[in-house]
């Protein structure tokens, strides 16, 4: 069942406020009061949809996981492995850039980071992206932890575009490491 448009708008206002506060404070630490003031909603409205700030973050994390699953599903090609799928990796980095403040907040909280990694592993298993590979059970966490590590570093340093990060990630996944040019 689809959510009422007003509920969607309220939740989106909270998400936008959360992103703005994370950007402003460079931290996900905030109160429900601060979040509601920024979103211009009453605290009682917040509590209609969420038990507390942790519940809000959990639901935000679930939304991110669902959206990542949609990207993986959309760009999955049975003849192109994920570690060579430029379109998929670029779509992921573009998404992570669009959601950078949420991703930074999620990735700085170890419990949420672990949950995102577990979600990502589950998605890769469900989509059977590596079903034709030996050691699929080892390959999935290896790629997941590597990608999350790259995304986390990228979001914190803000070096490079999604396109540049896609090329770097594809190089790493395919064992191509480049030495720095001496100069």
N, C-alpha and C positions, 0 to 999 in steps of 0.2 A: 504494500500500500504506500502510495506516495504521500510525503509530508505536505501539509498545508503550506502555501506560498509564504504566509506571514511567519510561520515557524522557520522556514528556510531562510528568510531575510534576517530574522533575529539571530539565528545561529551563524549566518555569514557575517553579520555585524560583529559578533563576538570573536570570530576567527580573524577578521580584519583588525580588530582592536588588539587581539593577542599578538598578531604580527607586528603591529605598530609599537606596542609596548616592548616586545623583545628587541626590536630595532633600536628603540629609544634608550633602553636600559642595558642593552647587550647582555641580557640575562632573561631567563624564563621565570625568575622569581618575581611574583606579583601577588596581589590579593584579589579576591573576587570583587571587592569594592572598586579597586583601580580598574579592573577589566570592564566592569559594568559602566563605570563613569566614561571610560574611553569609547565604549560601544554605544553610549547614550541609551542604556536600558536600565530598568530597575533590577535590584538584586533579586527580588522575588521572582522576576521573570527568568533570571539565570537558573534559580533553583527549581523551576518547573521542568527544566530539561537536564540538569546536572546535579549530582549530589554535592559535589565540591569541585575544586580546581583540578584535582587528580582525575576525577571522572571526566571532566572536560578534556583533559590531555589524553586520556585513554580513548575517548571517542574520536578525538582529532587524529590520533595514531591509527585507529581503525580505518578512518576515512583515507588517510595517506596510503595505507596498505591496500585498500580496495582500488584506489586510483593507480597505484603501481601495478597491481594485478591486471588492470585494464590495459595498461601500456604494454606489458609483457605479452598479454594475449593478442593484442592488436598487431604487434610487430613480430610475433613468433613466426618463423618460417622453418618448416621441417628440414629443409636442405641447407640452411645456414645456421651453424651453431651460434649460440648467444655470444660467445667470445670473439666472433667475427662479424656479428650483426651490427653494422654501423648505424642503421636506422633506429634500431631498438636502443642502443646505448645513447645516441643523440637525444632521442625522445625522453629517456630517463634523466639525462643531465638538464635538458630544457625544463622538464617538470621540477626537478630539484632546485633549479635557479628561480623558477616562478614561486616556489614554496620555501625559499631559503630560510626565512625566519622561523617557520614552523619546524623545518628540518633541523636547524641549529638547536632549537629548544628540545626537540625529540632526541637528537643525537648526543646532547650534553647530559641527559639524564640516563644513567646506566640501565635502569630498569626498562625505560622506554626504548633505548638503543637495542637491548637484548630482545625485546618484544618485536621490534621492527626486523631485526635479523631473523628471528624465528618465523615471522610472517613471510619474509622474502624467501627463505628456504622452503617453506610450505608452498608458496606460489610456484617456485621453480619445480618442485616435485609434482604438484598438481598439473602444471602445464606440460609436464614431461619433456621439458626442454633438453634434458641431458639423457633421455631414456636409451639412446643408442650408444652411450659411452660406458666403458669399464669404469669402475669405482665412482659411479654416479653419487653414491652416498658420501664420498669424501669431496668430490668436485664441487657439489652444491655449496657446502659451507665455505670452502676455500674461495670461491668466486664471490659469494655474498659478503664475507668479511672483507675481502679485498676491495670490492666496490664501495661498501659502506665506509671503509677507511679513506678511500680516495675522495668520496663525496664530502665526508666530514672535514678533511684537510682543505679541500677546495673551498667549501663554504666559509671556513674560518680565515682563509688567507685572501679569498676573492681574486685569485690569480687565474686568468684564463677564461675564455668563453666556453659555452657548452660544446662548441665544435672542437676547440683545442683539447678540452678534457676528454672528449670522445676519442680523439686520435691517441692521446696519451694512454688512456685506459685500454684501448685495443692493442696498442704496442705492449703494454704490461701483460695483458692476458695472453698474448701470443709470444711472450718471451723475448721481446725486442726492447732492449735497454740501450739508450744512447748516452755516450760519454759527453761531458761538457766540452765545448770548444775552448781551446786555450787561447787567451788573448789578452 
